[in-house]
Amino acid sequence: MENYLSMHESELGFECFSNFTPAEVFVQGLAGFTNQHDIDHIIRAQKQMLQRFEKTNEMLVNCNTLSQVHLQKANVEFKKHAQLLNEVKKDLENIFKRIKIMKAKAASQYPHQFEG
């Protein structure tokens, strides 16, 4: 391949690319086919997209920070409510236990009222 390239370099006008690899010569050849205006337009579009992505990323970071704060507050509230529910449950169990004892006393004192 090197012999072929060096043999035909002068014929194809590639003397200036003699220090480059075939891949680099190929890329340089493709560069000649592109329109600089189109490349500038693509670069501007990519810069605009990058700015949008950076803004979006910043907004997501802010959203995550706010979400963490709200989650911490919600966890504190949730623990308070869970503790309150446990206390209510204990109170209700105590009340039902007392009602059961009172009902048993009443049934032993007034058996004819608790028939049937």
N, C-alpha and C positions, 0 to 999 in steps of 0.2 A: 504494500500500500504506500509506504514511504517513497519507494522508487517511482511508483506511478504518479504520486503527487509531485515529487520533485521534477519528474520528466515533463509534466504538463503544466508546471507552475508558470513558466514564461508564456505558454500558449494561452492560459486562462487569465493571466494578469494577477496572479496571487503571490508575486514576489514579496509584497509588503507583509504577507501573512506567514512567512517562512518560519518564524519563531513561535507560531501558535499551533495548538493541537488541531486535528481535524474537526473536533466538536466546536472549538472556538471559531474556526473558519466558517463553519456552518452557521453559527449564531450570528456572526458578523454579516454573513450573506443575507440572512433573514432580516437583519436590521435595516438593510437597504430597501426592503419591500414595504416597510411600514411608513405610514404617514405621520409626521411629527405632530400635526394638529390633532390627530386622533389619539395619539399617545398622551399629549397634554390634557386632552379632554378626559381620558381615562384616569390620569393621575389626579386631576381636580375632583372627579367623582369619588375616587378612593379616599382622598383627604376629607371630603364632606362626610362620607360614610364613617370614617374613623372618628370624626368629631361627634357625629350622632351616637356612635357606639360608646364613646367615652362619656357623653352626657347620660346616656341610658345606664351605663355602668355606675356612674355617680348616683343617679336616682335610685338604682337598686340597692346600693350600699346604704343610702339614707333610709330607704324603706326597711331594710333589714335591721338597722339600728333602732328605728321607731318600733318595729315589731318586737324586738327583744325587750324594750322598755315596757311595752304593753303586756307582753307575756309575763314578765316578772310581776307586774301589778296584778294581773289576772291570777297568777299562782298564789300570791299573798291572799287575795280575796277568796280564792277557792279553798285554801287551807282554813280560813276563818269560817267559811260556810260549812265545810266538812266537820270542823270542831263543833259548831253550833248544832248540826244535825246529830252528831254523836251524843251531845248533851240532851237533846230533845228525845232521842231514842232511849237513853238511860232513864230520863224522867217518865216517859210513857211506860217503860217496862216496870218501873217502880209503882206507878199508878195502877196498872193492870194487876200487879201482884197484890196490892192493897185491896183492890175491888174483889179479887178472887178470895182473899181472906175474909173480907166483909160478907161476901155472898155465902161462903161456907158457914160463917157464924149465924147468919140470918137463916140459912137452910136448917141448921141444927136447932135453932130456937123456934122457928115457925115452919115445921115440915109440911103442914097442910097447904101453905101458900106456894110451895115449890114443887107440888105434884103435877105431873102430866105435862 
